[in-house]
Amino acid sequence: MKQQKLCEINTPLVNNILNLIANREDTSYMSASVSDDSYGYLPSPSTVERGSLEEQRLSARQELQRRGNPSYDPRFNMGDNEKGSDPKLTG
């Protein structure tokens, strides 16, 4: 689900998801390429890349501000209700 669609849903569970996005750190990942030469495939040295989540954090913070800055509420988390049938999730 795209973050824009999350902003269209106003429930305590989505508020929690937006809080998690707003505080998520950038990610690091390893990347490497493989070249083909006469001896076969040779991997290049791997490098650590950083993926910025700043745009997603900013969008989540703006949406939380629009909603009155609700804080994370542990009563509404995905682990409590995997199927989404709990009526308390609808606010």
C-alpha positions as CSV (number, residue, x, y, z in Angstrom):
1,M,0.0,0.0,0.0
2,K,1.4,3.4,-0.9
3,Q,1.8,6.0,1.7
4,Q,-0.6,8.3,-0.1
5,K,-3.3,5.7,0.4
6,L,-2.4,5.4,4.0
7,C,-3.1,9.1,4.4
8,E,-6.7,8.5,3.2
9,I,-7.4,6.1,6.1
10,N,-7.9,7.6,9.5
11,T,-7.7,4.9,12.1
12,P,-5.5,4.4,15.2
13,L,-3.7,1.6,13.4
14,V,-2.7,3.8,10.5
15,N,-1.7,6.6,13.0
16,N,0.7,4.0,14.4
17,I,2.1,3.1,11.0
18,L,2.6,6.8,10.2
19,N,4.4,7.2,13.5
20,L,6.7,4.3,12.6
21,I,7.4,5.8,9.1
22,A,8.0,9.2,10.6
23,N,10.8,7.9,12.8
24,R,12.3,5.3,10.5
25,E,16.0,5.6,9.8
26,D,17.6,5.5,6.4
27,T,18.5,2.0,5.3
28,S,21.9,0.6,4.3
29,Y,22.4,-2.2,1.8
30,M,25.2,-4.0,0.0
31,S,25.5,-3.8,-3.7
32,A,27.9,-5.5,-6.1
33,S,28.1,-6.1,-9.8
34,V,29.3,-9.2,-11.7
35,S,31.4,-9.0,-14.9
36,D,31.9,-11.7,-17.5
37,D,35.5,-12.3,-18.6
38,S,37.3,-15.2,-20.2
39,Y,37.6,-17.0,-16.8
40,G,33.9,-16.8,-16.0
41,Y,31.9,-14.5,-13.8
42,L,33.9,-12.3,-11.4
43,P,32.1,-10.3,-8.7
44,S,33.2,-6.7,-8.2
45,P,34.0,-5.5,-4.7
46,S,30.7,-4.9,-2.8
47,T,29.9,-1.4,-1.6
48,V,27.6,-0.2,1.1
49,E,24.8,2.1,-0.2
50,R,22.4,4.2,1.8
51,G,18.8,4.6,0.9
52,S,17.2,7.8,2.0
53,L,13.7,7.7,3.5
54,E,13.5,11.4,4.0
55,E,10.6,12.0,1.6
56,Q,8.5,9.3,3.3
57,R,9.4,10.6,6.8
58,L,8.4,14.1,5.8
59,S,5.1,13.0,4.3
60,A,4.3,10.9,7.4
61,R,5.1,13.8,9.7
62,Q,3.0,16.2,7.7
63,E,0.0,13.8,7.8
64,L,0.4,13.3,11.5
65,Q,0.5,17.0,12.1
66,R,-2.7,17.4,10.0
67,R,-4.3,14.7,12.3
68,G,-3.3,16.6,15.4
69,N,0.0,14.8,16.1
70,P,-1.4,11.6,17.6
71,S,1.3,9.6,19.4
72,Y,1.9,5.9,18.9
73,D,-0.7,3.9,20.8
74,P,0.4,0.4,21.6
75,R,-3.2,-0.8,22.0
76,F,-3.5,-0.6,18.2
77,N,-0.7,-2.6,16.6
78,M,-0.7,-5.1,13.8
79,G,0.3,-8.0,16.0
80,D,-2.9,-7.8,18.0
81,N,-5.1,-8.2,15.0
82,E,-3.6,-9.9,12.0
83,K,-7.0,-10.2,10.1
84,G,-8.1,-6.7,10.7
85,S,-11.5,-7.7,12.1
86,D,-11.2,-6.0,15.5
87,P,-13.8,-3.1,15.7
88,K,-11.4,-1.0,17.8
89,L,-9.2,-0.6,14.8
90,T,-11.8,1.5,13.0
91,G,-11.6,4.3,15.6
